Amino acid sequence: MTTTGFRVMLTLNIHPGMEREFEQAWLAADGDLTGQRANLGRWLLRSSTEDSVYFIISDWTDEPSFREFENSEVHLTHRKKLHPYRSGGGFETMRVVYHRTDAG
């Protein structure tokens, strides 16, 4: 069990009919984040109830490291690659309180 970390969740509404292209663009743009040592992992998830809604979740070592990335040129370039597919969405940040990987 761990009690540290910072998680970011983006909700993206993708233009209908552009879902597959968006997924491919996300995969291609993912390399932009490989040099970010504070990034602990990234997920692209698709809603099970709304076809054009996706979630991007990323875990970071801490909030200051995420904010540094958020204000970087690397992030701005990364965002531009995904923006043409997006029609709206939201952004949430959260602090990890507990994380368990066991079944108990």
C-alpha distances in whole Angstrom, upper triangle without the diagonal:
4,7,10,12,15,16,20,21,25,27,30,33,35,39,40,41,39,36,36,37,34,32,34,34,30,30,33,31,28,29,30,26,26,27,24,22,19,19,16,17,20,21,24,24,27,28,29,31,33,34,34,31,28,25,23,20,19,16,16,15,17,20,22,22,22,25,27,26,27,31,31,34,32,30,34,35,32,33,36,36,34,36,39,37,36,38,35,32,29,26,23,20,17,14,11,10,6,5,5,7,9,12,11
4,6,8,12,13,17,19,23,25,29,32,34,38,39,40,38,35,35,36,33,31,33,33,29,29,31,30,26,27,27,24,23,24,21,19,16,16,14,16,18,20,23,23,27,27,29,31,32,34,33,30,27,23,22,18,16,13,13,12,13,16,19,18,19,22,23,23,24,27,28,31,29,27,31,32,30,30,34,34,32,34,37,36,34,36,33,30,27,24,21,18,15,12,8,8,6,5,7,10,12,15,14
4,7,10,12,16,18,22,25,28,31,33,37,39,40,38,35,36,37,33,31,34,33,29,30,32,30,27,28,28,24,24,25,21,19,16,16,14,17,19,20,24,24,27,28,29,31,32,34,33,30,27,23,22,18,16,13,13,11,11,14,17,17,17,20,22,22,23,26,27,30,28,27,30,32,29,29,33,33,32,33,37,35,33,35,32,28,25,22,19,16,12,9,6,5,5,7,10,13,15,17,16
4,7,10,14,17,20,23,26,30,32,36,37,39,36,34,34,35,31,30,32,31,27,27,29,27,24,25,24,21,21,21,18,16,13,13,12,14,17,19,22,23,26,27,29,31,32,33,32,29,26,22,20,16,14,10,9,7,8,10,13,13,14,16,18,18,19,22,23,27,25,23,27,28,26,26,30,30,29,31,34,33,31,33,30,27,24,20,17,14,11,7,6,7,8,9,12,14,17,20,20
4,7,10,13,17,20,23,27,28,32,34,35,33,30,31,31,28,26,28,27,23,24,26,24,21,22,21,17,18,18,15,13,10,10,9,11,13,16,19,20,24,25,27,29,29,30,29,26,23,19,17,13,11,7,6,5,5,8,11,10,10,13,15,15,16,19,20,23,21,20,23,25,22,23,26,27,25,27,30,29,28,30,27,24,21,17,14,11,9,6,5,8,9,9,13,15,18,21,21
4,7,10,14,17,20,23,25,29,31,33,30,28,29,29,25,24,26,25,21,22,24,22,19,21,19,16,17,18,14,14,10,10,10,11,12,14,17,18,22,22,25,27,27,28,26,23,20,16,14,11,8,6,5,6,5,6,9,9,8,11,13,13,13,16,18,21,19,17,20,22,20,20,23,24,23,24,27,26,24,26,23,20,17,14,11,7,6,5,6,9,11,11,15,17,20,23,23
4,7,10,13,16,20,22,26,27,29,27,24,25,26,22,21,23,22,18,20,22,19,17,19,18,15,17,18,15,15,12,10,10,10,10,11,14,15,18,19,21,23,23,24,23,19,16,12,10,7,6,5,6,9,9,8,12,11,9,12,14,13,13,16,18,21,19,16,19,21,18,18,21,22,20,21,25,23,21,23,20,17,14,11,8,6,5,6,7,11,12,12,15,16,20,22,23
4,7,10,13,17,19,22,24,26,24,21,23,23,19,19,21,19,16,18,20,17,15,18,17,14,17,18,15,16,13,11,11,11,9,10,12,13,16,17,20,21,21,22,20,16,14,10,8,6,5,6,8,11,11,10,13,12,9,11,14,12,11,14,16,18,17,14,16,18,15,14,18,19,17,18,21,20,18,19,17,14,11,7,6,5,6,9,10,14,15,15,18,19,23,24,25
4,7,10,13,15,19,21,23,21,18,20,21,17,16,19,18,15,17,19,17,15,19,18,15,18,20,17,19,16,13,14,12,10,9,10,10,13,13,16,18,17,18,16,13,10,7,6,4,7,9,11,15,15,13,16,16,12,14,17,15,13,17,18,20,18,15,17,19,16,14,18,18,15,16,19,17,15,17,14,11,8,6,5,6,8,11,12,16,17,16,19,20,23,24,26
4,6,10,12,16,18,20,18,16,18,18,14,14,17,16,13,16,18,16,15,18,17,16,19,21,18,20,18,15,16,14,11,10,10,10,12,12,16,17,15,16,14,10,8,5,5,6,9,12,14,18,17,16,18,17,14,15,17,15,13,16,18,19,17,14,15,17,14,12,15,15,12,13,16,14,11,13,10,7,6,5,6,9,11,15,16,19,21,20,22,23,26,27,29
4,7,10,13,15,17,16,14,17,17,13,14,17,16,14,17,19,17,17,20,20,19,22,24,22,24,22,19,19,17,14,12,10,10,10,10,13,14,12,13,10,7,6,5,7,9,12,15,18,21,21,19,22,21,17,18,21,19,16,19,21,22,20,17,18,19,16,14,16,16,13,13,15,13,10,11,8,5,5,6,8,11,14,17,19,21,23,22,24,25,28,28,30
4,6,10,12,14,12,11,14,14,10,12,15,14,12,15,17,16,16,20,19,19,22,24,22,25,23,20,21,18,15,13,10,10,9,10,14,14,11,11,8,6,5,6,8,11,14,17,20,24,23,22,24,23,19,20,22,20,17,20,21,21,20,16,17,17,15,12,14,14,10,10,12,9,6,8,6,4,7,9,12,15,17,21,22,25,26,25,27,27,30,31,33
4,7,9,12,10,10,13,13,11,13,16,15,14,17,19,18,19,22,22,22,25,27,26,28,27,24,25,22,18,16,13,12,10,10,13,13,9,9,6,5,7,9,11,15,18,21,24,27,27,25,27,27,23,23,26,23,20,23,24,24,23,19,19,20,17,14,15,15,11,11,11,8,6,5,5,5,9,12,15,18,21,24,25,28,29,28,30,30,33,33,35
4,6,8,7,6,10,10,8,10,13,12,12,15,17,16,18,21,21,21,24,27,26,29,28,24,25,22,19,16,13,12,10,11,14,14,10,9,5,6,7,10,12,16,19,22,25,29,29,27,29,28,24,25,27,24,21,24,24,24,22,19,19,19,16,14,14,13,10,9,9,5,5,6,7,9,12,15,18,21,23,27,28,31,31,30,32,31,34,35,37
4,6,6,7,11,10,9,12,14,14,15,18,19,18,20,23,23,24,27,30,29,32,31,28,29,26,22,20,16,16,14,14,17,16,12,10,7,9,11,14,16,20,22,26,28,32,32,31,32,31,27,28,30,27,24,26,27,26,24,22,21,20,19,16,15,15,12,11,9,6,6,6,9,11,15,18,21,24,27,30,31,34,35,34,36,35,38,38,40
4,6,7,10,11,10,13,15,15,16,19,20,20,22,25,26,27,29,32,31,34,33,30,31,27,24,21,17,16,13,13,15,14,11,8,6,9,12,15,18,21,24,28,31,34,35,33,35,34,30,31,33,30,27,30,30,29,28,25,24,24,22,19,19,18,15,14,12,9,10,9,12,14,17,20,23,26,29,32,33,36,36,35,36,35,38,38,40
4,6,8,9,10,12,13,14,16,18,19,20,22,25,25,27,29,32,32,35,34,31,31,28,24,21,18,17,14,15,16,16,13,9,8,12,13,17,19,23,25,29,32,35,36,35,37,35,32,33,34,31,29,31,31,30,28,26,25,24,22,20,19,17,15,15,13,10,12,12,15,17,20,23,26,29,31,34,35,38,38,36,37,36,39,39,41
4,6,5,6,9,10,10,12,14,15,16,18,21,21,23,25,28,28,31,31,27,28,25,21,19,15,15,13,15,17,17,14,11,8,11,12,15,16,20,23,26,29,33,33,32,34,32,28,29,31,27,25,28,27,26,24,22,22,20,18,17,16,14,11,12,10,6,9,11,14,15,19,21,24,26,29,32,33,36,36,34,36,35,37,38,40
4,6,5,6,9,10,11,13,14,15,16,20,21,21,24,27,26,29,29,25,26,22,18,16,12,12,9,12,13,14,11,8,6,9,9,12,14,17,20,24,26,30,31,30,32,30,27,28,30,26,25,27,27,26,24,22,22,21,18,16,17,14,11,13,11,8,10,12,14,14,17,19,22,24,27,30,30,33,33,31,32,31,34,34,37
4,5,5,6,9,10,11,12,14,15,18,20,21,23,26,26,29,29,25,25,22,18,16,12,13,11,14,15,17,14,11,10,12,11,14,15,19,21,24,27,31,32,31,33,31,28,29,30,27,26,28,28,26,24,22,22,21,18,18,18,14,12,14,13,10,13,15,17,18,20,22,24,26,29,31,31,34,34,32,33,31,34,34,37
4,5,5,6,9,10,10,12,14,17,18,19,21,24,25,28,28,25,25,22,19,17,13,15,13,16,18,20,17,14,12,14,13,15,16,19,21,24,27,30,32,31,32,30,27,28,29,25,24,26,25,24,21,20,20,18,16,15,15,11,10,12,10,8,11,14,16,18,20,22,24,26,29,32,32,35,35,33,34,33,36,36,39
4,5,5,6,9,10,10,12,15,16,17,19,22,22,25,25,22,23,19,16,14,11,12,11,14,17,18,15,12,10,11,10,12,12,16,17,21,23,27,28,27,29,27,23,25,26,22,21,23,23,21,19,17,17,16,13,12,12,9,7,9,9,6,9,12,14,14,17,18,21,23,25,28,28,32,32,30,31,30,33,34,37
4,5,5,6,9,10,11,14,15,16,18,21,21,24,24,20,20,17,13,11,8,10,10,13,15,17,15,13,11,12,9,11,11,14,16,19,22,26,27,27,28,26,23,25,26,22,21,24,23,22,20,18,19,17,14,14,15,12,9,12,12,10,12,15,16,16,18,19,21,22,25,27,27,30,30,28,29,27,30,31,34
4,5,5,6,9,10,12,14,16,17,20,21,24,24,21,21,18,15,14,11,13,13,17,19,21,19,16,14,15,13,15,14,17,18,21,23,27,29,28,30,27,24,26,26,23,22,25,23,22,19,18,19,16,14,14,14,11,10,13,13,11,14,17,19,19,21,21,24,25,27,29,29,33,33,30,31,29,32,33,36
4,5,5,6,8,11,12,14,15,18,19,22,23,19,21,18,14,14,11,14,14,18,20,22,20,17,15,15,13,14,13,16,17,20,22,25,27,26,27,25,22,23,24,20,19,21,20,18,16,15,15,13,10,11,11,7,7,10,10,9,12,15,17,17,19,19,22,23,26,28,28,32,32,30,32,30,34,35,38
4,5,5,6,9,10,11,13,16,16,19,19,16,17,14,11,10,8,11,12,16,19,21,19,17,14,14,11,11,10,12,13,17,18,22,23,23,24,22,19,21,21,17,17,19,18,18,15,13,14,13,9,10,11,8,7,10,12,10,12,15,16,16,17,17,19,20,22,24,25,28,28,26,28,27,30,31,34
4,6,5,8,10,11,12,15,16,19,20,16,17,13,11,10,9,12,14,17,20,22,21,18,17,17,14,14,12,14,14,17,19,22,24,24,26,23,20,23,23,19,19,22,20,19,16,15,17,15,11,13,14,11,10,14,15,14,15,19,20,19,20,20,22,22,24,26,26,29,29,26,28,26,29,31,34
4,6,7,9,11,12,15,16,19,20,17,18,16,13,14,12,16,17,21,23,26,24,21,19,19,16,17,14,17,16,19,21,24,26,26,26,23,21,23,22,19,19,21,19,18,14,14,15,13,10,12,13,9,10,14,14,14,16,20,21,21,22,22,24,24,26,28,28,32,32,29,31,29,32,34,37
4,5,6,8,10,13,13,17,18,15,17,14,12,13,12,16,17,21,24,26,24,22,19,19,16,15,13,15,14,17,18,21,23,22,23,20,18,19,19,15,15,17,15,14,11,10,12,9,6,9,10,7,8,12,13,13,15,18,19,19,20,19,21,21,24,25,26,30,30,28,30,29,32,34,36
4,5,6,7,10,11,14,15,12,13,11,9,10,10,14,16,20,23,25,24,22,20,19,15,14,11,12,11,14,15,18,20,20,21,18,16,18,18,14,15,17,16,15,11,11,13,11,8,11,13,10,10,14,16,15,17,20,20,19,20,18,20,20,22,23,23,27,27,25,26,25,29,30,33
4,5,5,8,10,13,15,12,14,12,11,13,14,18,20,24,26,29,27,25,24,22,19,18,15,16,14,16,16,19,21,21,22,18,17,19,18,14,16,18,15,14,11,11,14,12,9,13,14,12,13,16,18,18,20,23,24,23,23,21,23,22,24,25,25,29,29,26,28,27,30,32,35
4,6,7,8,12,13,11,14,13,12,14,15,19,21,24,27,30,28,26,24,23,19,18,15,15,13,15,15,18,19,19,19,16,14,16,15,11,12,14,12,11,7,8,10,8,6,10,12,10,12,15,17,18,19,22,22,21,21,20,21,20,23,24,24,28,29,27,29,28,32,34,36
4,5,5,9,10,8,10,9,9,12,14,17,20,23,26,29,27,26,24,22,19,17,13,13,10,12,11,14,16,16,16,13,11,14,13,9,11,13,11,12,8,8,12,11,8,11,14,13,14,16,19,19,20,23,22,21,20,18,19,18,20,20,21,25,25,23,25,25,28,31,33
4,6,8,10,8,10,9,10,13,15,19,22,25,28,31,30,28,26,25,21,19,16,15,12,13,13,14,17,18,18,14,14,17,15,12,15,17,14,14,11,12,15,14,12,15,17,16,17,20,22,22,23,26,26,24,24,21,22,21,22,22,22,26,26,23,25,24,28,30,32
4,6,9,9,11,12,13,17,19,22,25,28,31,34,33,31,29,28,24,22,18,17,14,14,13,14,16,17,17,13,13,15,13,11,14,15,13,13,10,12,15,14,13,16,18,17,19,21,24,25,25,28,28,26,25,23,23,21,23,22,23,26,26,25,27,26,30,32,34
4,5,5,9,10,11,15,17,21,24,27,30,32,31,30,28,26,23,20,16,15,12,11,9,11,12,13,13,9,9,12,10,8,11,13,11,12,10,10,14,14,13,15,18,18,18,21,24,24,24,27,26,24,23,20,20,18,19,19,19,23,23,22,24,24,28,31,32
4,5,7,10,13,16,19,22,26,29,31,34,33,33,31,28,25,22,18,16,13,11,9,9,11,13,13,9,10,13,12,10,14,16,14,16,13,14,18,18,16,19,22,21,22,24,27,27,27,30,29,27,25,22,21,19,19,18,18,21,22,20,22,22,26,29,30
4,6,9,12,15,18,21,25,27,30,32,32,31,30,27,23,20,17,14,11,8,5,5,8,10,10,6,7,11,10,9,12,14,13,16,14,14,17,18,16,18,21,22,22,24,27,27,26,29,27,25,23,19,18,15,16,15,15,18,19,18,20,21,24,27,28
4,6,8,12,15,18,21,23,26,29,28,28,26,24,20,17,13,11,7,6,5,7,9,11,12,8,8,11,11,9,12,14,14,16,13,12,16,17,14,16,19,19,19,21,24,24,23,26,24,22,20,17,16,14,15,14,14,18,18,16,19,19,23,25,27
4,7,11,14,17,20,23,25,28,28,28,26,24,20,17,13,11,7,5,5,7,10,12,14,11,11,14,15,13,15,18,18,20,17,16,20,20,17,19,22,21,21,23,26,25,25,28,26,23,21,18,17,15,15,14,13,16,16,14,16,15,19,22,24
4,7,11,13,17,19,22,25,24,24,23,20,17,14,11,8,6,5,8,10,13,15,17,14,12,16,17,14,15,19,18,20,17,15,19,19,16,17,20,19,18,21,24,22,22,25,24,21,20,17,16,15,15,15,14,17,17,14,16,15,19,21,23
4,7,10,14,16,19,22,21,21,19,17,13,10,7,6,4,7,9,13,15,16,18,15,13,16,17,14,15,18,18,19,16,14,17,17,14,15,18,16,15,18,20,19,18,21,20,18,17,15,15,14,15,16,15,19,18,16,18,17,21,22,25
4,6,10,13,15,18,18,17,16,14,10,8,6,5,6,9,12,16,18,18,21,18,16,19,20,17,17,21,21,22,18,16,19,19,15,16,19,17,15,17,20,18,17,20,19,16,16,15,15,15,16,17,16,19,19,16,18,17,20,21,24
4,7,10,13,15,15,14,13,11,7,6,5,7,9,12,16,19,21,20,23,21,18,20,22,19,18,21,21,22,19,17,19,18,15,14,17,15,12,15,17,14,14,17,16,14,15,14,15,16,17,19,19,22,22,20,21,20,23,24,26
4,7,9,12,12,11,11,9,6,5,6,8,11,14,18,21,22,22,25,23,20,23,25,22,21,24,25,25,22,20,22,22,18,17,20,18,15,17,18,15,15,17,16,14,14,15,15,17,18,20,19,22,22,19,20,19,22,23,25
4,6,9,8,7,8,6,4,6,9,11,15,18,21,25,26,25,28,27,23,25,27,24,23,26,27,27,25,22,23,23,20,18,20,18,15,17,18,14,14,15,15,13,15,16,17,19,20,23,22,25,25,22,23,22,25,25,27
4,5,5,6,8,6,6,7,11,13,17,19,23,26,27,26,29,28,25,27,29,26,25,28,29,30,27,24,25,26,22,21,23,21,18,19,20,16,15,15,15,13,14,16,16,19,20,23,22,25,24,23,24,23,25,25,27
4,6,7,10,9,9,11,14,16,19,22,26,29,30,29,33,31,28,30,33,30,28,32,33,33,31,28,29,29,26,24,26,25,21,22,23,19,18,19,18,16,18,19,20,22,23,25,25,26,26,24,24,23,25,24,27
4,7,9,9,11,13,16,18,22,24,28,31,32,31,34,33,30,31,34,31,29,33,34,34,32,29,30,30,27,25,27,26,22,23,23,19,18,18,17,16,17,19,20,23,24,27,26,28,28,26,27,26,28,27,29
4,6,6,9,11,15,17,21,24,27,31,31,30,33,32,29,30,32,30,28,31,32,32,30,27,27,28,25,23,24,23,19,19,19,16,14,14,14,13,15,18,19,22,24,27,27,29,29,28,29,28,30,29,32
4,6,8,12,15,18,21,25,28,31,32,31,34,33,29,30,33,30,28,31,31,31,29,26,27,26,23,21,22,21,17,18,17,14,13,13,14,14,16,19,21,24,25,29,29,31,31,29,30,29,31,31,33
4,7,10,13,16,20,23,26,30,30,29,32,30,27,28,30,27,25,28,28,28,26,23,23,23,20,18,19,18,14,14,14,10,10,10,11,11,14,16,19,22,24,27,28,30,31,29,30,30,32,32,35
4,7,10,13,17,20,23,27,27,26,28,27,24,25,27,25,22,25,26,26,25,21,22,22,19,17,18,18,14,14,15,11,10,10,10,8,11,13,15,18,20,24,24,27,27,26,27,27,30,29,32
4,7,10,13,17,20,23,24,23,26,24,21,22,24,22,20,23,24,24,22,19,20,20,17,15,17,16,12,13,14,11,10,11,11,9,11,12,14,16,18,21,21,24,25,23,25,24,27,27,30
4,6,10,13,16,20,20,19,22,21,18,19,22,19,17,21,22,23,20,17,19,19,16,14,17,16,13,14,16,13,12,14,12,9,9,10,11,13,15,17,18,21,21,20,21,21,24,25,27
4,7,10,13,17,18,17,19,18,14,16,18,16,14,18,19,19,17,14,16,17,13,12,15,14,11,13,16,14,12,15,13,11,11,10,10,12,14,16,16,20,20,19,21,20,24,25,27
4,7,10,14,15,14,17,16,13,15,17,15,14,18,19,20,18,15,17,18,15,14,18,17,15,17,19,17,16,18,16,13,12,10,10,10,11,13,13,16,17,15,17,17,21,22,24
4,7,10,12,12,14,12,10,13,14,12,12,16,16,18,15,13,16,17,14,14,18,17,16,18,21,19,18,21,19,16,14,12,11,10,11,12,12,16,16,14,17,17,21,23,24
4,7,9,10,13,11,9,12,14,12,13,17,17,19,17,15,18,20,17,17,21,21,19,21,24,23,22,24,22,19,17,14,12,10,10,10,9,13,13,12,15,15,19,21,23
4,5,7,9,7,6,10,11,10,11,15,15,18,16,14,18,19,17,18,21,21,20,22,26,25,24,26,24,21,19,15,14,11,10,10,10,13,14,13,17,17,21,24,25
4,7,9,7,8,11,12,12,14,16,17,20,18,17,20,22,20,21,24,25,24,26,29,29,27,30,28,25,22,18,16,13,12,10,10,13,14,13,16,17,21,24,25
4,6,6,7,9,10,11,13,15,16,19,18,17,20,22,20,21,24,25,24,26,29,29,27,29,27,24,21,17,15,11,10,8,10,12,14,15,18,20,23,26,26
4,5,5,6,9,10,10,12,14,18,17,15,18,21,19,19,23,24,23,24,27,27,25,27,24,21,18,14,12,9,9,8,11,13,16,17,20,22,26,28,28
4,5,5,6,9,10,11,12,16,16,15,17,20,19,19,23,24,24,24,28,29,27,29,26,24,21,17,15,12,13,12,14,17,19,20,24,25,29,31,32
4,5,5,6,9,10,11,14,14,13,16,18,17,18,21,22,22,23,27,27,26,28,26,23,21,17,16,13,14,13,15,18,20,20,23,24,28,31,31
4,5,5,6,9,10,13,12,10,13,16,14,15,18,19,19,20,24,24,22,24,22,20,17,13,13,10,11,12,14,17,19,19,22,23,27,30,30
4,5,5,6,9,12,12,10,12,15,15,15,18,20,19,20,24,24,22,24,22,20,17,13,13,11,13,13,16,19,22,22,25,27,30,33,33
4,5,5,6,10,10,10,12,14,14,15,18,20,20,21,24,25,24,26,24,22,20,17,17,14,16,16,19,22,24,24,27,28,32,35,36
4,5,5,8,7,6,9,11,11,12,15,16,17,18,21,22,21,24,22,20,18,15,16,14,16,17,19,22,24,23,27,27,31,33,35
4,6,9,8,6,8,11,10,10,13,15,15,15,19,20,18,21,19,17,15,12,13,12,15,16,19,22,24,24,27,28,32,34,35
4,7,8,7,8,11,12,11,14,16,17,17,20,22,20,22,20,19,18,15,16,15,18,19,22,25,27,27,31,32,35,38,39
4,5,5,7,9,10,11,13,15,16,17,20,22,21,23,22,21,20,17,19,18,20,21,23,27,29,28,32,32,36,38,40
4,5,5,6,8,10,11,13,15,15,18,20,20,23,22,22,21,19,21,20,23,24,27,30,32,31,34,34,38,40,42
4,6,5,6,9,10,11,13,14,17,19,19,22,22,21,21,18,20,19,22,23,25,29,30,29,32,31,35,38,39
4,5,5,6,9,10,11,12,15,17,16,19,18,17,17,15,16,16,19,21,22,26,28,27,30,30,34,36,37
4,5,5,6,9,10,10,14,16,15,18,17,17,17,15,18,18,21,23,25,29,31,30,33,33,37,39,41
4,6,5,7,9,10,13,15,15,18,18,19,19,18,20,21,24,26,27,31,33,31,34,34,38,40,42
4,5,5,7,9,12,13,13,17,17,17,17,16,18,18,21,23,25,29,30,28,31,30,34,36,38
4,5,5,6,9,11,10,13,13,13,14,13,16,17,20,23,24,28,29,28,31,31,35,36,38
4,5,5,8,10,10,13,14,15,16,16,19,21,24,26,28,32,33,32,35,34,38,40,42
4,6,7,9,10,14,15,16,17,17,20,22,25,27,29,32,33,32,34,33,37,38,41
4,6,6,7,11,12,12,14,15,18,19,23,25,27,30,31,30,32,31,35,36,38
4,5,5,8,10,11,13,14,18,20,23,26,28,31,33,31,34,34,37,38,40
4,6,8,11,13,16,17,21,23,27,30,31,35,36,34,37,36,40,40,43
4,7,9,11,14,16,20,22,25,28,30,33,34,32,34,34,37,38,40
4,6,8,11,13,17,19,23,26,27,31,32,31,33,33,36,37,39
4,7,11,14,17,21,24,27,29,32,33,32,35,35,38,38,40
4,7,10,14,17,21,24,26,29,30,30,32,33,36,36,38
4,7,10,14,17,21,22,25,27,26,29,29,33,33,34
4,7,10,14,17,19,22,24,24,27,28,31,31,32
4,7,10,14,16,19,21,21,24,25,29,30,31
4,7,10,13,15,18,18,21,23,26,27,28
4,7,10,13,15,16,19,21,25,26,26
4,6,9,12,13,16,19,22,23,23
4,6,9,11,15,17,20,22,22
4,6,7,11,13,16,18,18
4,7,10,14,16,18,17
4,7,10,12,14,13
4,7,9,12,12
4,6,8,8
4,7,8
4,6
4
